[in-house]
């Protein structure tokens, strides 16, 4: 049995010096999560969507940052 749908997680990265560095990190995370997982001899795959926003260039307000990250998923 599995739950499917609306789980959301926020990942905060510290000391990111550029968007390119952030992008490389997110690609590594995405590729790691894309690997199949074996549970009870059955192969499972995780699907993910990412939205990215950066502080302070986008905003310093947490609510604004979260809203922009949500909007970026849909873009």
SULJO-V810372 format. One record per pair of residues at least 4 apart in sequence whose C-alpha atoms are under 8 Angstrom apart, sorted by sequence separation. I is the first residue (numbers start at 0). J is the second residue. D is the distance in Angstrom with one decimal. If there is no record, write none. Layout:
I	J	D
I	J	D
This chain:
16	20	6.7
17	21	6.4
18	22	6.0
19	23	6.2
20	24	6.3
21	25	6.2
22	26	6.1
23	27	6.4
24	28	6.4
25	29	6.0
26	30	6.0
27	31	6.1
28	32	6.2
29	33	6.1
30	34	6.7
37	41	5.4
38	42	6.5
53	57	5.5
54	58	5.5
55	59	5.1
59	63	7.7
60	64	6.2
61	65	6.1
62	66	6.2
63	67	6.1
64	68	6.1
65	69	6.2
66	70	6.2
67	71	6.0
68	72	6.6
69	73	7.1
70	74	6.5
15	20	6.5
16	21	8.0
37	42	4.6
38	43	7.2
52	57	6.4
53	58	7.4
54	59	5.6
58	63	6.6
59	64	7.2
15	21	6.3
36	42	5.6
37	43	6.2
58	64	6.1
35	42	6.1
36	43	5.1
57	64	7.1
35	43	5.5
36	44	6.3
35	44	5.0
34	44	7.0
35	45	7.5
54	64	7.5
33	44	6.7
53	64	7.4
33	45	6.2
52	64	6.1
32	45	6.5
33	46	7.2
52	65	7.8
52	67	6.3
51	67	7.7
52	68	5.3
50	67	7.9
51	68	5.0
29	47	7.7
50	68	4.5
49	68	7.9
50	69	5.9
52	71	7.8
50	70	7.2
51	71	6.3
50	71	4.6
51	72	7.8
49	71	7.7
50	72	4.3
49	72	5.6
50	73	8.0
48	72	6.4
